[in-house]
Amino acid sequence: MTDPKATFEQEGFVIIPSLISPDDVPRLQDACARVIAQTREGKWSHRRTVGKQFPPFNDENPDSWGVQHVMHPDLHEPAFSQWYTSTPLIGAVETLLGCQETELQMELFNLLINPVAHNFALRWHRDDIRGEATDAEERAALDAWKPHGIQWNTALYDDSCLYVVPGSHKVTRTPEQRVHSEGMEAPNDPLDMPGAIQVSLKPGDTVFYNSNILHCAAYDCKAPRATLHASMGNIAAGSVRARNVLQHGLSWMKTDEFHEGLDARGKAMLDRLLVLYNSVGEVGYSQSG
């Protein structure tokens, strides 16, 4: 049997099938449908808008490709926090990060959805290294990365939106790869990127990936999408994780209402995040697009 941690470290991503059991998929699909409806009706303002890859987003565009902060107590959808603190998910993160549950901190939980009026694509990028970085800057950033955080996409419907370049979290871009990732333009065909592959997920499947792997996404407005997009960190990172996480406006996570709505595992993970939050405070946006 393939070792998921070894695959994750070597390739920069790993797919774990059926991390959500078939019995639990409908409950999360229903929660997503309600949240998506609120977002498209203009009742939930925390969203990612078509035409912008990174925050701050354009509130004037009515079409959305993502919903932010799905654990927010104002949404009244406990299914999301229950999944985030579920034993299968926590066990997978512990394995891939090589840490104990007592070291895990709560971070981001968003939802990726299909736009309704526009196809939309994200440009090729690394989440924490600018596309304009020189080869030397890119090499230094990649060498400095430590396995103190992880992010993932969990599909609730068939999902083939994500494209990655396996192994690219370890090496700087070739000149040909720079052509496809230095500018702000989304690709006409993501597979034009040298080394790229398309990641296909079935409902309940999860792809975990290193945030510095070269990746992009292409959204088809006619293909229903509800994909859980989240991250979790290891407290060993200290303030290193702050820029990735605290730039997204998480003051609502400091409220008693949110804390009391979590189970014991969730409260412990939140408390670890708040240690970081209270020591660093809000952080400005690290990307623009």
N, C-alpha and C positions, 0 to 999 in steps of 0.2 A: 504494500500500500504506500502511495506517495505521502511523504511527510509534508503537511501543509506549511509548517514553519520554514522548512528548507526551500520550498517552492516560493514562498513569499519573499524570503531574503534573496534568492537567486534571480527571480523574474520581476520582482517588484509588485506582484499581485498574485492572488490565489482565489479560486472560486470554491466555495463550500456549498454543495447542493443541499436544498431542503433544510436550511437553517431555521426557517419557519415551517412548522408542520402543516400539512394540507388542512388540518382541522382549524388552525388559527388564521390562515390566510383570509377567509371571508370576513372575519371580525375586523382585521386591519384594512381590508378593502372598503368596508362600510365607513370606518372612521375617516379614511382618506376622502371618500366621496363627499362626506359632509364638509370637510375642511376645504376641499377644492371648490365646492359650490359657494361657500362663503367668500372665498378669494375672488372668484369670477364675478360674483355679485357686488363686489366692492365693499364687503363687510369686514374683510380682513386685510389690513394694509401692509402687513409684513410679507412681501413677495418679491420674487425676482422677475423683472420685466423684460420682454423681448426687446432686443437691441442693445442690451447691456450685459456684459459678462460678469463684472465685479461690482460690488457696492461702491458708492451709493447708486441706487436704481432710480429709474425715471418713473415717477408716480403717474405721469400723464399718459403713459402707454397702457391701454386697457388689457393687453394680452400678457399672460404670465407663463413662465417656464419653471417656476419654483415657488414653494410656500415655505416661509421661514418660521422657526420657533414653534414646531407642532406640539411640544410639551407645555406650551404656555397655558396657565390655568384658565384664561379667558376663553379658550377653545373648548374646554370641558370634554376632552377626549383622553381618558386615562389609558386607553389601549396603547398609546405611544410610549408613555413612561414605563408601562408594564413590559413592553417588548424591549425597551432599552436596558432594563435591569433584569431581563430573563436569563435563566441559567445557561441555555445554549449559546446565547450571544456573549455573555460574560466569559464563559469557558473558552470560546474561540479567540476572544481578544487576549485573554491570559496566555494562551498557547502561542499566539503570533507575536506578542510583545515580550514573552518570556518573563512575566512578572506575576505577582500575586494579586488577588482581588483587593486586598487592603491597600494596594498602591494605585488603584485606578481612580481617575477623577472624571466626573461628568463633564461633557463638553457640548457640542452642537448636535441638533437633531432637526433636519429639514426634510422637505419632500420635493422630489423632482416630478414635474407633470408635463403633459403635452400642451403646447399652445393650441388655441382653437382656430386662429385665423392666419397664422404664419408658420411656415417651416423656419427653424432657427438652428444655428450651429455655434458652438464655442470654438474659439481658435485653439490651436495646439499650445500647451503651456505646462509649466510646473507650478504648483500652487505657491511655493515659497521662494522661487527664484525668477526674477524678471526675464522676459524674453530678450531684452537688450543687454543682458549681462555678457561680459567678455568671457572668452574661454577660461581665462585664469580665475575670474570671479565665480564662474559656474563650478569649476573644479574645487575651489575652496569651500563653497557652500555644500556641495555634495559630500565632500570629505568630512565636513563638520556635522552632518546629519547623524543623529543617534535614534535608536528605535524606542522613542518615548511617546509616540503617538501613532494612531492609525485611523483611517477613514474607510467607509464602505458604502456600497449601494446594495440594497436588498429589494429585489423586484417583487411586485405584487401582481404584475401581468407580464407577458412575454416582453423582454426588453433587450434590444440590440443597439442602444444609443451610444454606448461607450466604446472608444477606441484607445488603445494603449500601444506603446512601443516597449515590449518586454526587455528587461534589463537596463533600461535607460536611466534608472535611478542611480546607477553606479558610474555612468560615463558621460562625458560632455558630448554635446551635439556635433555631428559631422557637419561639414559645410553644406551638404545637401539638406540635412535636417534643419539647419538654421534658416534656410530659404523658406521653409514651411512654418517657422515658429517665431521669427523675429518681429514680424509686423502685427498689426491688430486685426487683420482680416481672417475670417473663418474660412476653412478649406472648402473648395467646391466638391472634392472627394477626399475624405480623410485617409483613404488608403493610398493616396499619392505620397504620403509621408513614408520615407524609407524605413522599413522594419515594422510598420504598423499592422496591427491585427484588430479585428472587431470582436468585442466581448458580448456573448449572447447568454442571457439568463432566462430561466423558467420561473414561474411564480414560486416564491419561497427561497430561491437561490440567492446567495450573497457573494459579491466580489469585494474582497478586502484589498486595498492598494496603498502603496507608499505615495504620499502626496507629492513627491518629487519625481515620480515617473512621468515621462512625457505622455500626456493624454488630452483628448478632446471629446466632444459629444455632438451628435446630430439629432435633432428633434423633428419628427414627422407629426404635423398637426392632425393628421387623420388616424394616427395610431395611439390608442389610449395608453397613458403612462401614469403610474403611481409607484414611484421607487423611493424607498426610505434611504435618505442620504445623511450620514451622521459620522461623528468622530468621537474618540475617547482617548484619554491621555494617561500617562504614567507620571505620578508626582515627582519622580526622580528628575524630570526635565526642569523643574523649577520654573523660572520666568521665561524659559525658551519657548514654551507653548503659548505664552500670553498673546503674542502678535497674531498667531493663527486663530485664536479663539475669541479674545475679548474685543476685537474690532467689530464684532457683529451685534453689539448692543444687548447685553445680557442682564441689565439691571433688574428685570422682572424675576430673574432666578434668585434674587436676594430676598424675595418677599416670603412672609410666613405662609401665605396661601399656597405657593408652589411647594415649599418644603413639606408642609403637612399633607399634601396630596401624594407624596412618594412613599414607597415601602421602605423598610429599614435599610435595605441595600442601597436604594436610591438616595436616601438621606445622607448616608455615609459618603457616597460618591460626590454628592453636591457639596457637602461640608469641605471636602478636600479641594474642590474647585474654588470655593469662596475664600479659602486661605490665599490662593493665588490672586483672586480678584481684589481682595482687600489690601494686598501688598503692592499691587501694580496699578489698579484702577483701569479706567477705559483706555483703549489703545486705538490709535488712528488707523485708517485703512492702509493696507500694505500693497494693494494692487489697484489698477485702474484699467478700464476697458470700454 
